[in-house]
């Protein structure tokens, strides 16, 4: 499976605007802003890439589902359990 992004890429300083009260409260709790933002962005990127993959493969997925509905799954005759 390919990586979502290059984890070895250098860090880059970025200016952000954030709610001042939220910033104050996170700093009071010593929350690492960079690490927290990176984690949130990784999760969002992963979610959106998964959605993008489903959209790009919707036709193939539907064709496969139609095939299985019509013909069954490969190896069904060898399966020893039943649903």
Helices and strands as residue ranges (DSSP letters): H 20-28, H 33-56, H 58-71, G 76-78
